[in-house]
Each structure stands twice: as C-alpha cells, then as structure tokens.
Amino acid sequence: MKEISFKDELEKPVEIKIFNEIESSEVGAFGGKATNLAILKRAGLPVPDGLAISVASHEYFNLTGEVAPNVISVAEKAFEKFGGKIAIRSSATIEDSRENSMAGVFTTEYVTDKSKIKVAIEKIYRQANSPEVANYLKLQGMSDQVVQMGLIVQQLIDTNISGVIYTGVEGNKILIQYATGMGVNIVDGKTQGTTILVDPNKKNIIESNNFGSLPIQSGEVSRLIDHSNKIKRVFGVEQDIEFGIKDSSIYILQARPLTTKIEKVDTKETVAETLERIKTQLKLLVYKEKNELGTQSAVFTTSNFIELLPNPKEMDLGIFAYIFSGSDNVPGGIQLGRKDMGYSIGRESIGMMQYVGGKPYTSLSRDAATFYAGFPKSSNEYFQILVNEYLSIVEGNPDKANYPEMKLYLQDPTFQDLQKRFGSKAPEYFKTYQMFVQRMDNYAETFLSQFKDIQLPKMAEFFDRMSRVRLEGYSNQQLADYVYSVLEHLRTKSCVNFVKAARLGFYYSQKTQNILKEQTNLNTKQVEEIFAKLSQGLGSMITEANIKIVEAESYLKRCALLQSLWTILAQKKC
C-alpha cells in the first residue's frame, strides 16, 4: 500500500492500492467497482491488472479544483507499465452495490496519450459533481452529497468484441449481449449488437438475435458461461457483468449485482432492426471491398447462384461457398479450376459470396477477379480500369450483372478494344490475350477425353466407396473426418471439373455470339436471341451446328455455316 498525504485540512490521506491488496470491506475508501474487481482478481478471474485511488483524491479535487500531482504521477507510471494504454474508470461508493447499480451513469475514459491523463481524471470528477448526476440521484431519492468518487487506473485491452452478461434471466438462463470494439455503446444501450440467450448447464444457445452477422466461437460462449457462474457464486447474487474478448482471450472488466430481475427476453428482430442490420452489413462489405481492391464502388448481385440457392440457410451458403467460391482465405473450386486453366487468379476473389438478408449475394468485383486473363499486366490495373468499367456499366444497367461472363467481362477483345483502354500497351496486352486463347483452345481439345477417361472413373470410385461406409458406429471425430473428406473432394476435384466444363461452355458460347455479330448486321439483343435458340437442346442438330461454328477455321467456312444456320432457322420458323 502507498499513502499520499496532501493538505492538512483533509481528514485522511489518499490511498493507492493494486487490486489484490483491496479488502471487500473497503468500499467506503475505494468505491464499489474497485472493490468488486479486487474480489474477482483474487478469485482467479481474468481481470486486467490495475490499481485503485481512494475517494480522498476526489475530496482534494472538490477542495482545490485540481487533481493531486502525486495521483497524476502514479497514473503516469501505470500508463508506462501498461504499454501506453490505460482505462481510467469511475469507482463511486454508491455504484455497483446491491442497492444501486448505476450502470452507465459514470464515465470511463480510454487514454492513449500520457498528456491527457489529467484531463481524463478531471472529466470523471466533474461528471460526479454534475447537475445530470445530481438529477439522477434525486430521482433515486438520494442526495448528490453522497457521491464520493474513487478511481481505477487499469490496463486497457483493445478488445475485438465487448459486451454484457446478465445471469438469472427467465429463471436460471444467461443473457449475453455484445458488439465489435470496446463496448461502450452496448453498455450505454446505444447499439443493438448481438444477443444470445444460453442454457448455463448445457452451454448451448437457446435463442439469438443478429448472431449470424457477428458470431462468437462455441468455446468462447462456454468460457463466458463458466466465468458468469463463478462470479455469481463469489458474490452470492445474480450478476451484471461486463466483458471483452481479444484474440479468443476473455477479460472480465466489471461485475455488479443485478438490481432488476429479467423475467422475459424477446430476441426477435423488428423489421426496422433487420433493415438496419442489413444496411450496416452492406456498408462494411462495400468499405472492405473498396479498401482491399482499390475499386471506386462495389456491386453485389443475386445472379448466377440464386437459382441454386433460392432460400438458403446460412450453413447452406457457408458449405456452398467453401466448395465453390472459397472462404476464410481457402480457395474454392472456382479459383482452383480457373487457375488450372491459365487464369491469373489471386486471393482477391476468395469470399465472393455473402449471406445478406437470407439470400446469396455475389461480389461483382471479386467475381471479375476470377476472369483476369493476364491483361492488363497487373491485377491492380485490372481492378482500376476494367473492373471499375464493369461496375459503372452495371450501375447504369443492372441487367448486365446477370451472367456477366456472357455480356459484361472483356474476355474476347479486339485490338481496338485494348487500344481504347490501354493505349500504347495494347500490342503487349493483345499478345497476352492471344496466348490466353491458345491455352484455352488447347485445354478445350483435351478436357473432355481426360475427364471421361481419367477424372470421371476416379470420382465414381470415390463416391461409391463413401456411400458404402457404415456411419452408425462412427465417433463424432470420425463423422467429422468423413464429412471433411467429402467436402474436400468436392472442393478440389468434382467441383473443379464442373467449374472447368462451365467455363469452357460460357467462354465458347461468348465467342460464338461474337462471331454471329461479326458476320451479320444484327445487334447484340438479336444475336442473344438467336444464340438462345441455337443452344436449345443438347445433342440437337442446331447445337451441333453451333459447335461447328466455333471449330470453323476460316472466314469462308464460317460464312457457309452461318448460311446453313439461317436455313435451319427458317425451316423451323424460329
């Protein structure tokens, strides 16, 4: 213990103690918050290190209008010890007690600049003497003269998630509310955040609100329950607990008796809350995308996947994204397949699918990243020029986002197309494009035979073998390994072949449409309508003719084939 004497007119000296030194009987000297934290610290709970300054320092401030120099000196030493980041918290003798919670009444100051320590302490003391606090106390039937303010100087943890826990909800359940960041807004009721209602015995989530947007790990939920149960046992009453999570480590920041029993919790979202959550989610996605990719805007579209996943659950989309579009920095079948075909795929495309408002949305920018064929020379230039062009077109005509690989992305450019966009670099980029076309043609020549002769038998053998496994006797770990092996086969083999086949189909379909447009006076819409008729019915005469157009080696041969097509269309009255 360290004692600091100030002026003769003070009846007692200011005391400063670290948490472990404070006794539970010293509420009158150090306030409710400091005393509670000391009790928790001694009980082995993960309370950040700190020290408490007694209420005598507040008396000194009331007498002199100044913060005692020695108190500032001690706070500065703590600032250095705790790495240049401290939280200076109120610890009034009338707060955090069984009679008065006073949650959110007094402020906490986060200090990362040593020169701001004095200002932070003054702010807490002035607030304790403010008309707002006096009015609050009056409503509680108390006099403002009872405010005696101790202080806590504590290590500041830059938490990723912060929130509050209430025990004894709806009987014996535990209510946890949390949000990103340091949690002041959650405690003050300024943000909705995420709410989960849990069973303290089974440690499972019973109900939740907004959990999908900001989930926490099951292990973290379990540890929060364990800490809450222990705190309740330590104090012997239901508790209101503040906590923070940083990199999976949990910290208990405060605990006080729960003064109002929570009989019923409604975790259902209102329409307004749902809309606000979706808007916030989209804003974060747009910010992240523009920041990471360097694009001027962002577009999210339901095209391409909505027919496969019309009403997915979040787990449905998670599995689908893991297999096809990649997630958590792990490439999916799209990235693996197109990279194998010669596309210059980076990690920018991973995570292109998002679950927004119950629907699967695809990021147009990240989708476009899977079509980067090496021109222009750098991916940065690709995003800044071509992808920004795509985004601008779609903002003017949203229909262009429907299957953008067919009518939006510059996959089959003329020399003039490249010269218009890249000027003097056009010859280099056109050569890169021609090399890309050669790779695609070579791939198309060998893909079907390789798939039939090599890949398909292996796939059939794998799924036959997996279907014969008797799962009834498997342990949880064996079941998890079984599921993982199936998902990995889909991600790295079966769906990779699907991606390659689809890419070849779309690529040569687009080339066919370009040929039609080149050889006729039809506009884009007319060409698309004709192509839709040409491509109906796999194995039909029209489909065979469609394929032969792409295979035609000369201009005259293409013209002859087109003439044949016109004859077929006329006969069928298309």
C-alpha positions as CSV (number, residue, x, y, z in Angstrom):
1,M,0.0,0.0,0.0
2,K,1.1,3.5,-0.8
3,E,-0.2,6.5,1.2
4,I,-0.1,10.0,-0.2
5,S,-0.8,13.0,2.2
6,F,-1.9,16.2,0.6
7,K,-3.2,19.1,2.8
8,D,-3.7,19.5,6.5
9,E,-7.4,20.2,6.0
10,L,-8.0,16.6,4.6
11,E,-9.1,14.3,7.4
12,K,-7.5,11.2,5.8
13,P,-4.6,10.6,3.3
14,V,-5.2,9.3,-0.2
15,E,-4.5,5.6,-0.5
16,I,-3.4,3.8,-3.7
17,K,-3.6,0.0,-3.8
18,I,-3.3,-2.6,-6.5
19,F,-6.3,-4.8,-6.9
20,N,-5.0,-7.8,-4.9
21,E,-4.5,-5.6,-1.8
22,I,-8.0,-4.2,-1.6
23,E,-10.3,-5.9,1.0
24,S,-14.0,-6.4,0.5
25,S,-14.7,-4.1,3.5
26,E,-13.0,-1.1,1.8
27,V,-15.9,0.0,-0.4
28,G,-16.0,3.3,1.6
29,A,-12.4,4.0,0.7
30,F,-12.2,2.8,-2.9
31,G,-15.7,2.5,-4.2
32,G,-17.8,-0.4,-5.4
33,K,-16.3,-1.0,-8.8
34,A,-12.7,-1.3,-7.5
35,T,-13.7,-3.5,-4.6
36,N,-15.6,-5.9,-6.8
37,L,-12.7,-6.1,-9.3
38,A,-10.4,-6.9,-6.4
39,I,-12.6,-9.7,-5.2
40,L,-12.8,-11.1,-8.8
41,K,-9.0,-10.8,-9.2
42,R,-8.3,-12.8,-6.0
43,A,-10.9,-15.4,-7.1
44,G,-8.7,-16.1,-10.2
45,L,-10.9,-14.5,-12.8
46,P,-9.3,-12.8,-15.8
47,V,-9.4,-9.2,-14.7
48,P,-6.9,-6.9,-16.4
49,D,-4.3,-5.5,-14.0
50,G,-4.9,-2.2,-12.3
51,L,-4.8,-0.1,-9.2
52,A,-7.3,1.9,-7.3
53,I,-7.1,5.5,-6.0
54,S,-9.2,6.3,-2.9
55,V,-12.1,8.7,-2.6
56,A,-9.8,11.2,-0.8
57,S,-8.5,12.3,-4.1
58,H,-12.0,13.3,-5.1
59,E,-12.2,15.3,-1.8
60,Y,-8.9,17.0,-2.7
61,F,-10.4,18.0,-6.1
62,N,-13.5,19.4,-4.5
63,L,-11.4,21.5,-2.2
64,T,-8.8,22.8,-4.6
65,G,-10.3,22.4,-8.1
66,E,-7.1,20.5,-9.0
67,V,-6.1,16.9,-9.4
68,A,-3.5,16.0,-6.8
69,P,0.0,16.0,-8.5
70,N,1.0,12.7,-6.9
71,V,-2.2,11.0,-8.2
72,I,-1.2,12.1,-11.7
73,S,2.3,10.8,-11.2
74,V,1.0,7.4,-10.2
75,A,-1.3,7.3,-13.1
76,E,1.6,8.2,-15.5
77,K,3.7,5.3,-14.1
78,A,0.8,2.9,-14.6
79,F,0.5,4.3,-18.2
80,E,4.1,3.3,-18.9
81,K,3.8,0.0,-17.1
82,F,0.7,-1.0,-19.1
83,G,2.2,-0.2,-22.5
84,G,0.9,3.3,-23.1
85,K,-2.8,2.4,-22.9
86,I,-5.0,2.7,-19.8
87,A,-8.6,2.9,-18.9
88,I,-9.4,5.3,-16.1
89,R,-12.7,4.2,-14.6
90,S,-15.1,5.7,-12.0
91,S,-15.4,3.8,-8.7
92,A,-18.0,5.7,-6.6
93,T,-19.0,4.4,-3.2
94,I,-22.7,4.4,-4.3
95,E,-22.3,2.3,-7.5
96,D,-22.1,-1.4,-8.2
97,S,-23.8,-2.3,-5.0
98,R,-26.9,-4.4,-4.3
99,E,-28.9,-1.3,-3.7
100,N,-27.7,0.8,-6.6
101,S,-26.2,-0.5,-9.9
102,M,-25.9,3.0,-11.6
103,A,-24.8,1.2,-14.8
104,G,-23.9,3.7,-17.5
105,V,-24.2,6.8,-15.1
106,F,-20.5,7.4,-14.7
107,T,-18.0,7.5,-17.5
108,T,-14.9,5.5,-18.4
109,E,-12.0,7.3,-20.1
110,Y,-9.6,5.5,-22.5
111,V,-6.2,7.1,-22.5
112,T,-3.5,6.5,-25.1
113,D,-1.7,9.9,-24.7
114,K,0.1,10.5,-21.4
115,S,-0.6,14.2,-21.6
116,K,-4.4,13.5,-21.5
117,I,-4.3,11.7,-18.1
118,K,-5.1,14.8,-16.1
119,V,-7.9,15.8,-18.4
120,A,-9.5,12.3,-18.1
121,I,-9.4,12.4,-14.3
122,E,-10.9,15.9,-14.2
123,K,-13.7,14.8,-16.6
124,I,-14.7,11.9,-14.2
125,Y,-14.6,14.2,-11.1
126,R,-16.6,16.9,-12.9
127,Q,-19.2,14.5,-14.0
128,A,-19.6,13.2,-10.4
129,N,-20.4,16.8,-9.4
130,S,-22.6,17.5,-12.5
131,P,-26.3,18.5,-12.5
132,E,-27.1,15.4,-14.6
133,V,-25.8,13.1,-11.8
134,A,-27.5,15.2,-9.1
135,N,-30.8,14.9,-11.0
136,Y,-30.3,11.1,-11.4
137,L,-29.7,10.8,-7.6
138,K,-32.7,12.9,-6.9
139,L,-34.9,10.6,-8.9
140,Q,-33.5,7.7,-6.8
141,G,-34.3,9.5,-3.6
142,M,-30.6,10.2,-2.8
143,S,-28.6,13.4,-2.2
144,D,-25.8,14.4,-4.6
145,Q,-23.7,14.9,-1.4
146,V,-23.3,11.2,-1.2
147,V,-21.1,11.0,-4.3
148,Q,-17.6,10.0,-3.2
149,M,-15.6,9.1,-6.3
150,G,-12.7,6.7,-6.2
151,L,-10.7,5.9,-9.4
152,I,-9.4,2.8,-11.2
153,V,-6.4,3.0,-13.4
154,Q,-6.4,-0.2,-15.4
155,Q,-4.6,-1.9,-18.3
156,L,-6.5,-1.1,-21.5
157,I,-7.3,-4.1,-23.6
158,D,-8.1,-3.4,-27.2
159,T,-10.9,-5.9,-27.4
160,N,-12.3,-7.1,-30.7
161,I,-15.7,-7.9,-29.0
162,S,-17.2,-6.4,-25.9
163,G,-20.5,-6.9,-24.1
164,V,-22.5,-7.5,-21.0
165,I,-23.8,-10.7,-19.4
166,Y,-26.9,-11.0,-17.2
167,T,-27.4,-14.1,-15.0
168,G,-30.7,-15.4,-13.7
169,V,-32.7,-14.4,-16.8
170,E,-36.0,-16.2,-17.2
171,G,-35.1,-18.3,-14.3
172,N,-31.6,-19.6,-14.5
173,K,-30.7,-18.7,-18.1
174,I,-27.8,-16.4,-19.0
175,L,-28.3,-13.4,-21.4
176,I,-25.2,-12.2,-23.4
177,Q,-25.2,-9.1,-25.5
178,Y,-22.1,-8.0,-27.4
179,A,-20.8,-5.9,-30.3
180,T,-17.5,-5.2,-32.0
181,G,-15.0,-2.8,-30.4
182,M,-14.6,-1.7,-26.9
183,G,-18.3,-2.0,-25.9
184,V,-19.2,1.4,-24.5
185,N,-22.2,1.7,-26.8
186,I,-23.6,-1.7,-25.8
187,V,-23.3,-0.8,-22.1
188,D,-25.0,2.6,-22.7
189,G,-27.7,1.0,-24.9
190,K,-26.7,2.9,-28.0
191,T,-26.4,0.0,-30.3
192,Q,-28.3,-3.3,-30.8
193,G,-25.3,-5.6,-31.2
194,T,-25.9,-9.3,-30.9
195,T,-28.0,-11.0,-28.3
196,I,-27.8,-14.7,-27.3
197,L,-29.8,-16.5,-24.6
198,V,-27.9,-19.6,-23.3
199,D,-28.5,-22.5,-21.0
200,P,-25.8,-22.4,-18.3
201,N,-25.9,-26.2,-17.8
202,K,-25.9,-27.5,-21.4
203,K,-23.9,-24.4,-22.6
204,N,-26.0,-24.2,-25.7
205,I,-27.6,-21.2,-27.4
206,I,-31.4,-21.3,-26.9
207,E,-32.3,-18.1,-28.8
208,S,-30.3,-15.4,-30.6
209,N,-30.7,-12.1,-32.4
210,N,-28.2,-11.0,-35.1
211,F,-25.9,-13.9,-34.2
212,G,-25.3,-14.6,-37.9
213,S,-23.7,-11.2,-38.5
214,L,-21.4,-11.4,-35.6
215,P,-20.9,-15.0,-34.3
216,I,-18.5,-15.9,-31.5
217,Q,-17.0,-19.3,-31.1
218,S,-18.7,-22.1,-29.0
219,G,-15.6,-22.3,-26.8
220,E,-15.9,-18.6,-26.0
221,V,-19.6,-19.0,-25.2
222,S,-18.7,-21.9,-22.9
223,R,-16.0,-19.9,-21.1
224,L,-18.3,-16.9,-20.7
225,I,-20.8,-19.2,-19.0
226,D,-18.2,-20.6,-16.7
227,H,-17.0,-17.2,-15.7
228,S,-20.5,-16.0,-15.1
229,N,-21.4,-18.9,-12.9
230,K,-18.2,-18.4,-10.9
231,I,-18.9,-14.7,-10.4
232,K,-22.4,-15.4,-9.3
233,R,-21.0,-17.9,-6.7
234,V,-18.4,-15.5,-5.5
235,F,-21.0,-12.7,-4.8
236,G,-24.0,-14.9,-4.0
237,V,-26.4,-12.9,-6.1
238,E,-27.4,-12.6,-9.8
239,Q,-24.8,-10.5,-11.7
240,D,-24.5,-7.8,-14.4
241,I,-21.0,-8.4,-15.9
242,E,-19.0,-6.5,-18.5
243,F,-16.5,-8.5,-20.6
244,G,-14.2,-8.1,-23.5
245,I,-12.7,-10.6,-26.0
246,K,-9.3,-10.1,-27.7
247,D,-8.0,-12.8,-30.0
248,S,-10.0,-15.5,-28.1
249,S,-8.8,-14.3,-24.7
250,I,-11.7,-13.3,-22.4
251,Y,-11.4,-10.4,-19.9
252,I,-13.8,-9.5,-17.1
253,L,-14.0,-5.7,-16.9
254,Q,-16.6,-5.2,-14.3
255,A,-19.3,-7.0,-12.2
256,R,-22.1,-5.7,-10.2
257,P,-25.2,-7.2,-8.5
258,L,-28.2,-7.3,-10.9
259,T,-30.7,-5.0,-9.2
260,T,-33.6,-5.7,-11.6
261,K,-34.7,-9.2,-12.3
262,I,-35.2,-10.0,-16.0
263,E,-38.3,-12.1,-16.3
264,K,-38.7,-12.3,-20.1
265,V,-36.4,-11.7,-23.1
266,D,-37.6,-11.1,-26.6
267,T,-34.8,-11.9,-29.1
268,K,-36.9,-11.4,-32.2
269,E,-35.8,-8.7,-34.5
270,T,-38.2,-6.0,-35.6
271,V,-38.4,-5.1,-39.3
272,A,-36.5,-1.9,-38.6
273,E,-33.8,-3.7,-36.8
274,T,-33.5,-6.2,-39.6
275,L,-33.2,-3.5,-42.2
276,E,-30.6,-1.6,-40.1
277,R,-28.5,-4.7,-39.7
278,I,-28.6,-5.5,-43.4
279,K,-27.6,-1.9,-44.2
280,T,-24.7,-2.0,-41.7
281,Q,-23.6,-5.3,-43.1
282,L,-23.6,-4.0,-46.7
283,K,-21.8,-0.8,-45.7
284,L,-19.0,-2.9,-44.1
285,L,-18.8,-5.1,-47.2
286,V,-18.5,-2.1,-49.5
287,Y,-15.9,-0.4,-47.3
288,K,-13.8,-3.6,-47.1
289,E,-14.0,-4.2,-50.9
290,K,-13.1,-0.7,-51.9
291,N,-10.2,-0.7,-49.4
292,E,-8.8,-4.1,-50.4
293,L,-9.4,-4.0,-54.2
294,G,-9.0,-0.3,-54.9
295,T,-12.3,0.0,-56.8
296,Q,-14.4,3.1,-56.8
297,S,-17.6,1.4,-55.9
298,A,-19.0,-2.1,-55.2
299,V,-21.9,-4.1,-56.6
300,F,-23.5,-7.2,-55.0
301,T,-25.8,-9.3,-57.2
302,T,-28.0,-12.3,-56.7
303,S,-27.4,-13.6,-60.2
304,N,-25.6,-16.9,-61.0
305,F,-26.3,-18.6,-57.7
306,I,-29.9,-17.6,-56.7
307,E,-31.4,-20.4,-58.8
308,L,-29.2,-23.0,-57.0
309,L,-29.8,-21.5,-53.5
310,P,-33.2,-19.7,-53.7
311,N,-33.8,-19.7,-49.9
312,P,-30.6,-20.9,-48.2
313,K,-29.9,-21.1,-44.5
314,E,-26.6,-19.6,-43.5
315,M,-25.0,-23.0,-43.2
316,D,-26.1,-23.9,-46.7
317,L,-24.4,-20.9,-48.1
318,G,-21.3,-21.5,-46.0
319,I,-20.9,-25.0,-47.3
320,F,-21.6,-23.9,-50.9
321,A,-19.1,-21.0,-50.6
322,Y,-16.4,-23.2,-49.1
323,I,-16.8,-25.7,-52.0
324,F,-17.2,-23.3,-54.9
325,S,-16.2,-19.7,-54.3
326,G,-13.8,-20.1,-51.3
327,S,-13.9,-18.7,-47.8
328,D,-11.6,-17.8,-44.9
329,N,-8.7,-17.4,-47.3
330,V,-9.1,-21.0,-48.6
331,P,-9.7,-21.2,-52.4
332,G,-12.8,-23.0,-53.7
333,G,-13.4,-24.9,-56.9
334,I,-13.8,-21.7,-58.9
335,Q,-10.3,-20.4,-58.0
336,L,-8.7,-23.9,-58.4
337,G,-10.3,-24.7,-61.7
338,R,-9.7,-21.4,-63.4
339,K,-6.2,-21.1,-62.2
340,D,-5.5,-24.6,-63.7
341,M,-7.0,-23.2,-67.0
342,G,-4.5,-20.4,-67.1
343,Y,-6.4,-17.5,-65.5
344,S,-4.2,-15.3,-63.2
345,I,-6.2,-15.9,-60.0
346,G,-5.1,-14.2,-56.8
347,R,-6.7,-14.3,-53.4
348,E,-8.8,-11.3,-54.2
349,S,-11.7,-13.5,-55.4
350,I,-11.9,-15.6,-52.3
351,G,-15.0,-14.8,-50.3
352,M,-17.0,-13.5,-53.3
353,M,-20.3,-14.9,-51.8
354,Q,-22.1,-13.3,-48.9
355,Y,-25.2,-14.2,-46.9
356,V,-27.3,-10.9,-46.9
357,G,-30.9,-10.8,-45.8
358,G,-31.4,-14.6,-46.3
359,K,-30.2,-14.5,-49.9
360,P,-26.8,-15.4,-51.6
361,Y,-25.1,-12.3,-53.0
362,T,-22.0,-12.3,-55.2
363,S,-19.5,-9.5,-55.2
364,L,-19.2,-8.5,-58.9
365,S,-15.6,-7.2,-58.3
366,R,-14.4,-10.5,-56.7
367,D,-16.2,-12.5,-59.3
368,A,-14.5,-10.4,-62.0
369,A,-11.2,-11.3,-60.3
370,T,-11.7,-14.9,-61.4
371,F,-11.8,-13.8,-65.1
372,Y,-8.5,-12.0,-65.0
373,A,-6.7,-13.5,-68.0
374,G,-3.4,-11.6,-67.7
375,F,-4.3,-8.4,-69.5
376,P,-3.7,-5.7,-68.4
377,K,-0.3,-6.6,-66.9
378,S,-1.1,-6.2,-63.2
379,S,-4.1,-7.1,-61.2
380,N,-4.1,-3.6,-59.7
381,E,-4.5,-2.1,-63.2
382,Y,-7.2,-4.7,-63.9
383,F,-9.3,-3.5,-61.0
384,Q,-8.7,0.1,-61.6
385,I,-9.6,0.1,-65.3
386,L,-11.6,-3.0,-66.3
387,V,-13.4,-3.8,-63.1
388,N,-14.3,-0.2,-62.5
389,E,-15.7,-0.1,-66.0
390,Y,-17.8,-3.2,-65.3
391,L,-19.1,-1.7,-62.1
392,S,-20.0,1.6,-63.8
393,I,-21.9,-0.3,-66.6
394,V,-23.9,-2.3,-64.1
395,E,-24.8,0.7,-62.0
396,G,-26.3,2.1,-65.2
397,N,-27.9,-1.2,-66.3
398,P,-28.3,-3.7,-63.5
399,D,-29.3,-6.4,-66.1
400,K,-25.7,-6.6,-67.1
401,A,-24.9,-8.3,-63.8
402,N,-26.9,-11.4,-64.9
403,Y,-24.2,-13.8,-66.1
404,P,-21.6,-11.1,-66.6
405,E,-19.2,-13.6,-68.2
406,M,-21.5,-13.6,-71.2
407,K,-22.1,-9.9,-71.8
408,L,-20.0,-7.8,-69.5
409,Y,-16.5,-9.0,-69.0
410,L,-13.9,-8.2,-71.7
411,Q,-12.9,-11.8,-72.4
412,D,-12.6,-11.7,-76.2
413,P,-11.3,-8.2,-77.0
414,T,-10.3,-6.9,-80.4
415,F,-7.0,-5.0,-80.7
416,Q,-9.1,-1.8,-80.9
417,D,-10.8,-2.7,-77.6
418,L,-7.5,-2.9,-75.9
419,Q,-6.1,0.2,-77.6
420,K,-9.1,2.2,-76.5
421,R,-8.5,1.3,-72.8
422,F,-4.7,0.9,-72.6
423,G,-3.3,3.0,-75.4
424,S,0.4,2.2,-76.2
425,K,0.2,-1.0,-74.1
426,A,-2.4,-2.5,-76.4
427,P,0.1,-4.6,-78.6
428,E,1.6,-6.2,-75.5
429,Y,-1.8,-6.9,-74.0
430,F,-3.2,-8.3,-77.3
431,K,-0.3,-10.7,-77.5
432,T,-1.1,-11.8,-73.9
433,Y,-4.7,-12.3,-74.9
434,Q,-3.7,-14.4,-77.9
435,M,-1.6,-16.6,-75.7
436,F,-4.6,-17.0,-73.4
437,V,-6.8,-18.0,-76.3
438,Q,-4.2,-20.6,-77.3
439,R,-4.2,-22.0,-73.8
440,M,-8.0,-22.2,-73.7
441,D,-8.1,-23.9,-77.1
442,N,-5.5,-26.4,-76.1
443,Y,-7.4,-27.1,-72.8
444,A,-10.7,-27.5,-74.7
445,E,-9.1,-30.1,-77.0
446,T,-8.0,-32.3,-74.2
447,F,-10.5,-31.7,-71.4
448,L,-13.4,-34.0,-72.5
449,S,-11.2,-37.0,-73.1
450,Q,-9.3,-36.5,-69.9
451,F,-12.5,-36.1,-67.9
452,K,-14.1,-39.2,-69.4
453,D,-11.0,-41.4,-69.2
454,I,-9.4,-40.3,-66.0
455,Q,-11.4,-37.9,-63.8
456,L,-14.9,-39.5,-64.1
457,P,-13.8,-43.0,-63.1
458,K,-11.9,-41.6,-60.1
459,M,-14.9,-39.6,-59.0
460,A,-17.3,-42.5,-59.4
461,E,-14.9,-44.7,-57.4
462,F,-14.7,-42.2,-54.6
463,F,-18.4,-41.7,-54.2
464,D,-19.1,-45.4,-54.5
465,R,-16.6,-46.1,-51.7
466,M,-18.0,-43.3,-49.5
467,S,-21.6,-44.5,-50.0
468,R,-20.7,-47.9,-48.7
469,V,-19.3,-46.6,-45.4
470,R,-21.5,-47.6,-42.4
471,L,-21.7,-44.4,-40.3
472,E,-23.8,-45.8,-37.4
473,G,-20.8,-46.8,-35.4
474,Y,-18.7,-43.7,-36.1
475,S,-17.5,-41.4,-33.3
476,N,-18.0,-37.7,-33.5
477,Q,-14.4,-37.3,-34.7
478,Q,-14.8,-40.0,-37.3
479,L,-18.0,-38.4,-38.6
480,A,-16.3,-35.0,-38.8
481,D,-13.4,-36.6,-40.7
482,Y,-15.9,-38.3,-43.1
483,V,-17.7,-35.0,-43.8
484,Y,-14.5,-33.2,-44.3
485,S,-13.2,-35.7,-46.8
486,V,-16.4,-35.4,-48.9
487,L,-16.3,-31.6,-48.8
488,E,-12.6,-31.6,-49.7
489,H,-13.2,-34.0,-52.7
490,L,-16.0,-31.7,-53.9
491,R,-13.8,-28.6,-53.4
492,T,-10.6,-29.9,-55.0
493,K,-11.9,-32.5,-57.6
494,S,-15.5,-32.9,-58.5
495,C,-16.5,-29.2,-58.5
496,V,-13.2,-28.2,-60.1
497,N,-14.2,-30.3,-63.1
498,F,-17.6,-28.7,-63.1
499,V,-16.1,-25.3,-63.0
500,K,-13.8,-26.1,-65.9
501,A,-16.6,-27.5,-68.0
502,A,-18.9,-24.5,-67.2
503,R,-16.0,-22.0,-68.0
504,L,-15.4,-23.7,-71.4
505,G,-19.1,-23.7,-72.2
506,F,-19.5,-20.0,-71.3
507,Y,-16.3,-19.0,-73.0
508,Y,-17.0,-20.6,-76.3
509,S,-20.7,-19.5,-76.2
510,Q,-19.5,-15.9,-75.9
511,K,-17.1,-16.5,-78.8
512,T,-20.0,-17.9,-80.9
513,Q,-22.0,-14.8,-80.2
514,N,-19.1,-12.6,-81.2
515,I,-18.8,-14.5,-84.5
516,L,-22.5,-14.1,-85.1
517,K,-22.3,-10.4,-84.5
518,E,-19.2,-10.0,-86.7
519,Q,-20.7,-11.8,-89.7
520,T,-24.2,-10.2,-89.6
521,N,-25.8,-6.8,-89.2
522,L,-27.6,-7.9,-86.1
523,N,-27.4,-6.0,-82.9
524,T,-26.5,-7.5,-79.5
525,K,-30.1,-8.3,-78.4
526,Q,-30.8,-10.0,-81.7
527,V,-27.7,-12.1,-81.5
528,E,-28.5,-13.1,-78.0
529,E,-32.0,-14.2,-79.1
530,I,-30.6,-16.3,-81.9
531,F,-28.0,-17.8,-79.7
532,A,-30.6,-18.8,-77.2
533,K,-32.4,-20.7,-80.0
534,L,-29.2,-22.2,-81.3
535,S,-28.2,-23.5,-77.9
536,Q,-31.5,-25.2,-77.0
537,G,-31.4,-29.0,-76.6
538,L,-28.0,-30.6,-76.1
539,G,-27.3,-33.0,-78.9
540,S,-29.7,-31.4,-81.3
541,M,-28.9,-30.5,-84.9
542,I,-28.8,-26.8,-84.0
543,T,-26.4,-27.5,-81.1
544,E,-24.1,-29.5,-83.4
545,A,-24.1,-26.6,-85.9
546,N,-23.3,-24.2,-83.0
547,I,-20.3,-26.2,-82.1
548,K,-19.1,-26.4,-85.7
549,I,-19.2,-22.6,-86.0
550,V,-16.6,-22.3,-83.2
551,E,-14.5,-25.1,-84.8
552,A,-14.5,-23.4,-88.3
553,E,-11.0,-22.5,-89.3
554,S,-11.7,-19.8,-92.0
555,Y,-13.8,-16.9,-92.7
556,L,-15.5,-18.5,-95.7
557,K,-16.2,-21.7,-93.8
558,R,-17.9,-19.6,-91.0
559,C,-20.0,-17.8,-93.6
560,A,-21.1,-21.1,-95.1
561,L,-22.1,-22.4,-91.7
562,L,-24.0,-19.2,-90.8
563,Q,-25.9,-19.5,-94.1
564,S,-26.8,-23.1,-93.1
565,L,-28.0,-21.9,-89.8
566,W,-30.2,-19.3,-91.4
567,T,-31.8,-22.0,-93.5
568,I,-32.4,-24.2,-90.4
569,L,-33.9,-21.4,-88.5
570,A,-36.2,-20.5,-91.5
571,Q,-37.3,-24.2,-91.7
572,K,-38.1,-24.3,-88.0
573,K,-39.9,-20.8,-88.2
574,C,-37.7,-19.6,-85.3
